[in-house]
Amino acid sequence: MKQLSQLIKSINVVNVVGNVNREVAAIVSDSRQATQSTMFVAVRGVNVDGHQYIPTLNGKGLAAIVCEQLPNVIDENITYLQVENSAIALGQLASQWWDNPSQKLKLVGITGTNGKTTTATLIYEMARLMGYKAGLLSTVCNYIDDVAVPATHTTPDPLNLNALLARMVDAGCEYAVMEVSSHAAHQHRIAGLHFVGGVFSNLTRDHLDYHKTVDAYLEAKKMFFDALPQEAFALTNIDDKVGEVMLQNTKALKKRYSLRAQADFLGRVIESRLDGTLMTFNTREVEVLFTGKFNAYNLTAVYATSILLGWENEQVLINMSRLEPVAGRFQAFHSPKGYTAIVDYAHTPDAVVNVLNAIRDVIGNSGNIITVVGAGGNRDKGKRPIMAKEAALRSERVILTSDNPRDEEPGDILRDMEAGLDNSGRVKTLSIADRREAIRTAAMLAQKGDVILIAGKGHEDYQEIKGVKHHFDDREVVAEIFKSEK
């Protein structure tokens, strides 16, 4: 139990109706969880406005209701706290409820279209290699030091987010790293958190089903940097066309990284293979277990963040060579027949281009690239033809297939993708809705020295169809195929 009078010190209350000298048993943002002595925060969500449920809570013995608009009927046994933005208030209250765990950790946030998961995970791994206990909040999995906690969203809601951060504090973690999605920034899910640093990777077309325009998507990312405190650092990729935009209004220490231009942190690719790359970080050579320019950017961001966190340069460089790829991110499997299959999470046009360019840089003209790619249902339809077009431009063969069709018909999604193909692209492209069959077909087409890219799902172990998640793992399918080839 916590005192309401103490909790509300963390938020900007514009009007109070009722007594603040009472105890609160829990904070909830779902009206179905609002029971005796709880505080309900009415948030205006994307699909549902919590305010519409306030009248149903009369007589249930709630301690308090936080809202932007007071209801017409007031329950005299409930204290009403009117605020300007209840989503921001929820984040601040969640932090207060869990005794502000982000202030007891050195919390770093990673944002951008591509590379968030890899960069966040590798900073977390670097912290542990440096001898610190650390936590991770990511798309693939959350970690409290070495204990895995399944992830359901890129950035959890404020209540679960602060609960996880509090568990990190209790476990003795000194550092925490989290992906900050554009949705989370726009919906104020990170309100009330204290960051010691923010990292921007890049910005390309994604989530336009939610943000509607690229400018709105950019602004959502920029909100995170605008809110960083003066004592934090703001690290940006200046090779990206909006990299400098992220730093325009931040009060934090501005730092830049690059593979091309003069910057505070400079990475260079010296030699690349499918199983690793020779790189330099500020002129120091390091052999890393990653491939592709996009990973070179991720690793340069990891190196830069490590130095900005105050970790010793020589040990950081040694540990850069010990870092291992994240599950489902350019994960290579070698066939008994002599070809390679790469499973990657690439699910945007830019990500597909990056991975295909990385493969071509390594194999040159010594082998063919066969790309298996789809596009998710109920998401930005505009990127579907672009993804097919980019795959066809950079592959000898393309197989279009399903990737979480959700509530849409797979055939409709495939037709949207096919619309991006010209005559030369159509000649080299097959459409196979069954993803398992699509991967098997790619394997039958592959010859020694070829590379199959299986893009879109990466670490995911399910296919979401009509609201049901069916078990499906690209990596398992590849393993089955390779077993039959022996």
C-alpha positions as CSV (number, residue, x, y, z in Angstrom):
1,M,0.0,0.0,0.0
2,K,1.1,3.5,-0.7
3,Q,-0.2,6.9,0.3
4,L,-2.1,8.7,-2.4
5,S,-0.8,12.1,-1.1
6,Q,2.8,10.8,-1.8
7,L,2.0,9.3,-5.2
8,I,0.5,12.4,-6.7
9,K,3.7,14.4,-5.9
10,S,5.1,12.8,-9.1
11,I,2.4,14.2,-11.4
12,N,1.0,17.6,-12.4
13,V,-2.6,17.6,-11.0
14,V,-4.8,20.5,-12.2
15,N,-7.8,19.6,-10.1
16,V,-8.6,17.4,-7.1
17,V,-12.0,16.2,-6.1
18,G,-12.0,14.2,-2.9
19,N,-9.6,13.3,-0.1
20,V,-5.9,12.6,-0.9
21,N,-5.1,11.2,2.5
22,R,-5.9,7.6,1.7
23,E,-4.1,4.4,0.8
24,V,-3.7,2.9,-2.7
25,A,-3.3,-0.9,-3.1
26,A,-2.4,-0.9,-6.8
27,I,-2.3,1.2,-10.0
28,V,-4.1,-0.1,-13.0
29,S,-4.9,1.2,-16.5
30,D,-7.3,-1.6,-17.4
31,S,-10.7,-0.9,-15.9
32,R,-11.3,-4.7,-15.6
33,Q,-8.5,-4.8,-13.0
34,A,-9.9,-1.9,-11.0
35,T,-11.0,-3.2,-7.7
36,Q,-11.1,-2.2,-4.0
37,S,-8.5,0.5,-3.1
38,T,-6.9,0.6,-6.6
39,M,-6.0,3.7,-8.6
40,F,-7.4,3.6,-12.1
41,V,-5.6,5.8,-14.7
42,A,-7.9,6.5,-17.7
43,V,-5.6,6.7,-20.7
44,R,-6.8,7.7,-24.2
45,G,-5.4,4.8,-26.3
46,V,-5.2,4.2,-30.0
47,N,-8.4,2.0,-30.1
48,V,-9.9,2.5,-26.6
49,D,-10.4,5.6,-24.4
50,G,-10.2,4.6,-20.8
51,H,-12.5,7.5,-19.8
52,Q,-15.5,5.7,-21.2
53,Y,-15.2,3.1,-18.5
54,I,-15.1,5.5,-15.5
55,P,-18.9,5.4,-14.9
56,T,-18.8,1.6,-14.6
57,L,-16.4,1.9,-11.7
58,N,-18.8,3.7,-9.3
59,G,-19.5,1.7,-6.2
60,K,-16.4,-0.6,-6.6
61,G,-14.5,1.0,-3.7
62,L,-11.6,2.5,-5.8
63,A,-9.2,4.7,-4.0
64,A,-8.7,7.1,-6.9
65,I,-9.2,7.8,-10.6
66,V,-6.7,9.8,-12.7
67,C,-8.3,11.3,-15.8
68,E,-8.1,14.2,-18.2
69,Q,-11.9,14.9,-18.0
70,L,-14.0,14.5,-14.9
71,P,-17.1,12.3,-15.3
72,N,-20.6,13.8,-15.1
73,V,-21.4,11.6,-12.1
74,I,-19.0,11.7,-9.1
75,D,-18.7,8.9,-6.7
76,E,-18.1,10.6,-3.3
77,N,-16.1,7.6,-2.1
78,I,-13.5,8.0,-4.9
79,T,-10.8,10.7,-5.2
80,Y,-10.6,12.2,-8.7
81,L,-7.3,13.6,-10.0
82,Q,-7.6,15.6,-13.2
83,V,-4.4,15.9,-15.3
84,E,-3.5,17.4,-18.7
85,N,-2.2,14.1,-20.1
86,S,-3.1,10.8,-18.3
87,A,-0.6,8.7,-20.4
88,I,2.2,10.9,-19.1
89,A,0.8,10.7,-15.6
90,L,0.6,6.9,-15.8
91,G,4.3,6.7,-16.6
92,Q,5.2,9.0,-13.7
93,L,2.9,7.2,-11.3
94,A,4.3,3.8,-12.3
95,S,7.9,5.1,-11.6
96,Q,6.8,6.5,-8.3
97,W,5.0,3.3,-7.3
98,W,8.1,1.2,-7.9
99,D,10.3,3.8,-6.1
100,N,11.8,5.2,-9.3
101,P,14.0,2.3,-10.3
102,S,15.4,4.0,-13.4
103,Q,17.1,6.5,-11.2
104,K,18.9,3.6,-9.5
105,L,20.2,2.2,-12.8
106,K,22.3,3.6,-15.6
107,L,19.6,3.3,-18.2
108,V,20.4,3.6,-22.0
109,G,17.6,3.8,-24.6
110,I,18.1,2.7,-28.3
111,T,15.7,4.0,-31.0
112,G,15.6,3.9,-34.8
113,T,14.0,1.8,-37.5
114,N,16.6,-1.0,-37.8
115,G,19.3,-2.2,-35.4
116,K,17.5,-1.5,-32.1
117,T,17.5,-5.1,-30.9
118,T,21.0,-5.9,-32.0
119,T,22.5,-2.7,-30.6
120,A,20.6,-2.9,-27.3
121,T,21.4,-6.6,-26.8
122,L,25.1,-6.1,-27.5
123,I,25.4,-3.2,-25.1
124,Y,23.8,-5.4,-22.5
125,E,26.2,-8.2,-23.3
126,M,29.1,-5.8,-23.3
127,A,28.1,-4.6,-19.8
128,R,28.2,-8.2,-18.6
129,L,31.6,-8.8,-20.3
130,M,32.9,-5.8,-18.5
131,G,31.9,-7.5,-15.2
132,Y,28.7,-5.6,-14.4
133,K,25.2,-6.9,-13.7
134,A,22.8,-5.6,-16.3
135,G,19.2,-5.8,-17.5
136,L,17.8,-5.8,-21.1
137,L,14.4,-4.8,-22.4
138,S,14.1,-5.9,-26.1
139,T,11.9,-7.3,-28.8
140,V,13.4,-10.8,-28.6
141,C,13.6,-11.2,-24.8
142,N,14.0,-9.3,-21.6
143,Y,16.8,-10.1,-19.2
144,I,17.3,-9.4,-15.5
145,D,21.0,-10.1,-15.4
146,D,21.1,-13.7,-16.7
147,V,17.4,-14.5,-16.1
148,A,15.2,-14.5,-19.2
149,V,11.8,-12.9,-19.0
150,P,9.6,-13.4,-22.2
151,A,8.9,-10.2,-24.2
152,T,5.5,-9.3,-25.5
153,H,6.1,-5.8,-26.8
154,T,9.2,-3.9,-28.0
155,T,8.6,-1.5,-25.1
156,P,6.2,-2.7,-22.3
157,D,3.5,-0.5,-20.8
158,P,4.7,1.8,-18.0
159,L,3.5,-0.5,-15.1
160,N,5.2,-3.6,-16.4
161,L,8.2,-1.6,-17.6
162,N,8.9,-0.1,-14.1
163,A,8.2,-3.5,-12.5
164,L,10.9,-5.0,-14.6
165,L,13.3,-2.2,-13.9
166,A,12.6,-2.6,-10.2
167,R,13.4,-6.3,-10.4
168,M,16.7,-5.4,-12.1
169,V,17.5,-3.1,-9.1
170,D,16.6,-5.9,-6.7
171,A,18.9,-8.3,-8.6
172,G,21.8,-5.9,-8.2
173,C,22.0,-4.6,-11.8
174,E,24.0,-1.4,-12.3
175,Y,23.0,-1.0,-16.0
176,A,19.9,-1.4,-18.1
177,V,19.5,-1.1,-21.8
178,M,16.1,-0.9,-23.6
179,E,14.7,-0.5,-27.1
180,V,12.5,2.6,-27.3
181,S,10.0,2.1,-30.1
182,S,8.3,5.0,-31.8
183,H,5.0,3.8,-30.5
184,A,6.4,3.9,-26.9
185,A,7.7,7.4,-27.3
186,H,4.4,8.7,-28.9
187,Q,2.2,6.9,-26.3
188,H,4.4,8.3,-23.5
189,R,5.2,4.7,-22.2
190,I,8.7,5.9,-21.2
191,A,7.3,9.0,-19.3
192,G,8.9,9.2,-15.8
193,L,12.0,7.2,-16.7
194,H,15.5,8.6,-16.2
195,F,18.0,7.9,-19.0
196,V,21.7,8.4,-18.9
197,G,22.0,8.1,-22.7
198,G,20.1,7.7,-25.9
199,V,21.2,6.1,-29.2
200,F,19.7,6.7,-32.7
201,S,20.5,4.1,-35.4
202,N,18.6,5.2,-38.5
203,L,15.2,6.0,-39.9
204,T,13.5,4.4,-42.9
205,R,9.9,3.7,-43.8
206,D,8.1,1.6,-41.1
207,H,4.9,1.8,-39.0
208,L,3.1,4.1,-41.3
209,D,-0.1,2.2,-40.5
210,Y,0.2,3.9,-37.1
211,H,2.1,7.2,-37.7
212,K,0.6,7.9,-41.1
213,T,3.6,9.9,-42.4
214,V,7.4,9.6,-42.2
215,D,7.5,13.1,-40.6
216,A,5.2,12.0,-37.8
217,Y,7.3,8.8,-37.4
218,L,10.5,10.9,-37.2
219,E,8.9,13.2,-34.6
220,A,8.0,10.3,-32.4
221,K,11.6,9.1,-32.4
222,K,12.8,12.7,-31.8
223,M,10.6,13.0,-28.7
224,F,12.9,10.6,-26.9
225,F,16.0,12.8,-27.6
226,D,14.2,16.0,-26.8
227,A,13.4,14.7,-23.3
228,L,16.9,13.5,-22.4
229,P,18.3,15.4,-19.4
230,Q,21.4,17.6,-19.6
231,E,23.6,15.1,-17.8
232,A,22.8,12.3,-20.3
233,F,24.5,11.7,-23.7
234,A,22.7,11.7,-27.1
235,L,24.5,9.5,-29.7
236,T,23.4,9.6,-33.3
237,N,24.4,8.1,-36.6
238,I,25.3,11.1,-38.8
239,D,25.4,8.9,-41.9
240,D,21.6,8.8,-41.7
241,K,19.9,11.7,-43.3
242,V,18.0,12.6,-40.2
243,G,20.8,11.8,-37.7
244,E,21.5,15.4,-37.0
245,V,17.8,16.2,-36.7
246,M,17.7,14.0,-33.6
247,L,20.1,16.3,-31.8
248,Q,18.4,19.6,-32.7
249,N,16.6,20.2,-29.5
250,T,18.2,17.9,-27.0
251,K,19.8,19.2,-23.8
252,A,22.1,16.1,-23.6
253,L,25.7,15.9,-24.5
254,K,25.8,15.5,-28.3
255,K,27.9,12.7,-29.8
256,R,28.1,11.3,-33.3
257,Y,29.2,8.0,-34.9
258,S,29.9,7.2,-38.6
259,L,31.3,4.8,-41.1
260,R,32.0,7.5,-43.7
261,A,32.5,11.0,-42.2
262,Q,34.5,12.6,-39.4
263,A,32.8,11.8,-36.1
264,D,33.5,11.3,-32.4
265,F,33.4,7.5,-33.1
266,L,34.5,6.2,-36.4
267,G,34.0,2.6,-37.6
268,R,35.5,1.1,-40.8
269,V,35.0,-2.2,-42.6
270,I,38.4,-3.6,-43.7
271,E,37.4,-7.1,-44.8
272,S,34.0,-8.9,-44.7
273,R,33.0,-12.7,-44.8
274,L,29.8,-14.5,-44.1
275,D,31.1,-15.5,-40.6
276,G,32.7,-12.2,-39.6
277,T,34.4,-8.9,-40.4
278,L,37.7,-7.2,-39.8
279,M,36.8,-3.7,-38.6
280,T,38.5,-0.6,-37.1
281,F,37.0,1.5,-34.2
282,N,38.8,4.8,-34.1
283,T,41.7,3.3,-36.0
284,R,42.0,0.2,-33.8
285,E,41.6,-3.1,-35.6
286,V,39.2,-5.7,-34.2
287,E,37.9,-9.0,-35.7
288,V,34.1,-9.3,-35.0
289,L,31.7,-12.2,-35.5
290,F,29.3,-10.1,-37.6
291,T,28.7,-9.5,-41.3
292,G,27.4,-6.5,-43.2
293,K,27.6,-2.7,-43.2
294,F,24.4,-2.5,-41.1
295,N,26.1,-4.6,-38.4
296,A,29.2,-2.4,-38.7
297,Y,26.9,0.5,-37.8
298,N,25.4,-1.4,-34.9
299,L,28.8,-2.3,-33.5
300,T,30.2,1.2,-33.9
301,A,27.2,2.4,-31.8
302,V,28.0,-0.3,-29.2
303,Y,31.6,0.8,-29.1
304,A,30.7,4.4,-28.8
305,T,28.1,3.8,-26.0
306,S,30.6,1.7,-24.1
307,I,33.1,4.5,-24.1
308,L,30.4,7.1,-23.2
309,L,29.4,5.0,-20.2
310,G,33.0,5.3,-19.0
311,W,34.2,1.8,-19.6
312,E,37.9,1.2,-20.2
313,N,38.8,1.5,-24.0
314,E,41.3,-1.5,-24.2
315,Q,38.9,-3.9,-22.5
316,V,36.0,-2.7,-24.6
317,L,38.0,-3.4,-27.8
318,I,38.9,-6.9,-26.6
319,N,35.2,-7.6,-25.7
320,M,34.0,-6.3,-29.2
321,S,35.7,-9.5,-30.6
322,R,33.8,-11.7,-28.1
323,L,30.3,-10.4,-28.8
324,E,28.0,-12.8,-30.7
325,P,25.2,-12.2,-33.1
326,V,21.6,-11.9,-31.7
327,A,19.3,-14.8,-32.5
328,G,17.6,-14.4,-35.8
329,R,19.8,-11.5,-36.9
330,F,21.9,-12.5,-39.9
331,Q,22.1,-16.0,-38.4
332,A,23.9,-18.3,-40.8
333,F,23.4,-22.0,-41.3
334,H,25.6,-24.1,-43.7
335,S,24.0,-26.8,-45.8
336,P,25.6,-30.2,-46.4
337,K,25.1,-29.4,-50.1
338,G,27.5,-26.4,-49.8
339,Y,25.1,-23.5,-49.8
340,T,24.3,-21.1,-46.9
341,A,20.9,-20.1,-45.4
342,I,20.7,-16.9,-43.5
343,V,17.7,-16.2,-41.3
344,D,17.2,-12.5,-40.6
345,Y,14.5,-10.3,-39.0
346,A,14.6,-7.8,-41.9
347,H,11.0,-6.7,-42.4
348,T,11.3,-3.3,-43.9
349,P,12.6,-2.4,-47.4
350,D,15.7,-0.8,-46.0
351,A,16.5,-3.8,-43.8
352,V,16.1,-6.2,-46.8
353,V,18.4,-4.0,-48.9
354,N,21.0,-3.9,-46.1
355,V,21.1,-7.7,-45.7
356,L,21.1,-8.4,-49.4
357,N,23.9,-5.9,-49.9
358,A,25.9,-7.5,-47.1
359,I,25.5,-10.9,-48.7
360,R,26.6,-9.6,-52.2
361,D,29.6,-7.8,-50.7
362,V,30.8,-11.1,-49.4
363,I,30.0,-13.6,-52.2
364,G,30.4,-11.2,-55.2
365,N,29.4,-13.0,-58.4
366,S,30.6,-16.4,-57.1
367,G,27.1,-17.5,-56.1
368,N,23.4,-16.8,-56.5
369,I,21.2,-15.1,-53.9
370,I,17.7,-16.7,-53.4
371,T,15.5,-14.5,-51.3
372,V,12.4,-15.7,-49.4
373,V,10.4,-12.7,-48.2
374,G,6.9,-11.7,-47.1
375,A,5.1,-8.9,-45.5
376,G,2.9,-8.8,-42.4
377,G,-0.8,-8.4,-42.5
378,N,-2.7,-5.5,-40.9
379,R,0.4,-3.3,-41.3
380,D,1.7,-0.7,-43.6
381,K,0.6,-1.8,-47.1
382,G,2.8,0.7,-48.9
383,K,6.0,-1.1,-48.1
384,R,4.9,-4.4,-49.7
385,P,5.6,-3.6,-53.3
386,I,8.8,-1.8,-52.3
387,M,10.1,-4.9,-50.5
388,A,9.4,-7.2,-53.5
389,K,11.1,-4.7,-55.8
390,E,14.2,-4.3,-53.7
391,A,14.5,-8.1,-53.2
392,A,14.2,-8.7,-57.0
393,L,16.8,-6.1,-57.8
394,R,19.4,-7.8,-55.5
395,S,18.6,-11.5,-56.0
396,E,18.9,-14.1,-58.7
397,R,15.6,-15.7,-57.5
398,V,12.9,-14.4,-55.2
399,I,10.1,-16.4,-53.5
400,L,7.3,-14.3,-52.1
401,T,5.5,-15.9,-49.1
402,S,3.5,-15.4,-45.9
403,D,4.9,-13.5,-42.9
404,N,2.2,-13.2,-40.1
405,P,-0.8,-12.6,-42.4
406,R,-2.9,-11.8,-39.2
407,D,-6.4,-11.0,-40.4
408,E,-5.6,-10.6,-44.1
409,E,-5.7,-13.2,-46.8
410,P,-2.1,-14.3,-47.7
411,G,-3.0,-14.1,-51.4
412,D,-4.0,-10.5,-51.1
413,I,-0.7,-9.6,-49.4
414,L,1.3,-11.4,-52.1
415,R,-0.6,-9.6,-54.9
416,D,0.3,-6.3,-53.1
417,M,4.0,-7.3,-53.2
418,E,3.8,-8.5,-56.8
419,A,2.6,-5.0,-57.9
420,G,6.2,-3.7,-57.2
421,L,7.8,-6.0,-59.8
422,D,8.6,-5.1,-63.3
423,N,8.9,-7.7,-66.1
424,S,12.5,-8.6,-65.2
425,G,11.5,-9.0,-61.6
426,R,8.4,-11.2,-62.4
427,V,10.5,-13.6,-64.4
428,K,12.7,-14.5,-61.4
429,T,9.9,-14.5,-58.8
430,L,7.6,-17.2,-57.5
431,S,4.7,-16.7,-55.1
432,I,4.2,-19.5,-52.5
433,A,1.9,-18.6,-49.7
434,D,2.9,-21.6,-47.5
435,R,6.1,-20.4,-45.8
436,R,7.5,-23.8,-45.1
437,E,7.0,-24.8,-48.7
438,A,8.6,-21.5,-49.9
439,I,11.7,-22.3,-47.8
440,R,11.9,-25.8,-49.1
441,T,11.6,-24.6,-52.7
442,A,14.5,-22.2,-52.1
443,A,16.6,-25.1,-50.8
444,M,15.8,-27.2,-53.9
445,L,16.9,-24.3,-56.1
446,A,20.1,-23.6,-54.3
447,Q,23.5,-24.9,-55.6
448,K,26.9,-25.0,-53.9
449,G,28.1,-21.5,-53.2
450,D,24.6,-20.0,-53.2
451,V,23.0,-18.1,-50.3
452,I,19.4,-18.2,-49.3
453,L,18.1,-15.2,-47.4
454,I,15.0,-16.0,-45.3
455,A,13.8,-12.6,-44.3
456,G,11.1,-11.2,-42.0
457,K,10.7,-13.3,-39.0
458,G,14.2,-13.9,-37.6
459,H,13.8,-15.0,-33.9
460,E,10.0,-15.3,-34.1
461,D,8.7,-18.8,-33.5
462,Y,5.1,-18.4,-34.6
463,Q,2.9,-17.4,-37.6
464,E,0.0,-15.2,-36.6
465,I,-3.1,-16.2,-38.7
466,K,-6.7,-15.0,-37.9
467,G,-5.8,-14.1,-34.4
468,V,-4.1,-17.4,-33.6
469,K,-0.4,-17.9,-33.2
470,H,0.8,-21.2,-34.7
471,H,4.2,-22.5,-34.0
472,F,6.6,-21.8,-36.8
473,D,10.4,-21.1,-36.7
474,D,12.4,-20.4,-39.9
475,R,15.5,-21.8,-38.1
476,E,13.8,-25.1,-37.3
477,V,12.6,-25.5,-40.9
478,V,16.1,-24.9,-42.2
479,A,17.5,-27.5,-39.7
480,E,14.9,-30.1,-40.9
481,I,15.8,-29.5,-44.6
482,F,19.6,-29.8,-43.8
483,K,19.0,-33.0,-41.9
484,S,17.2,-34.5,-45.0
485,E,20.2,-33.5,-47.2
486,K,22.7,-35.6,-45.3
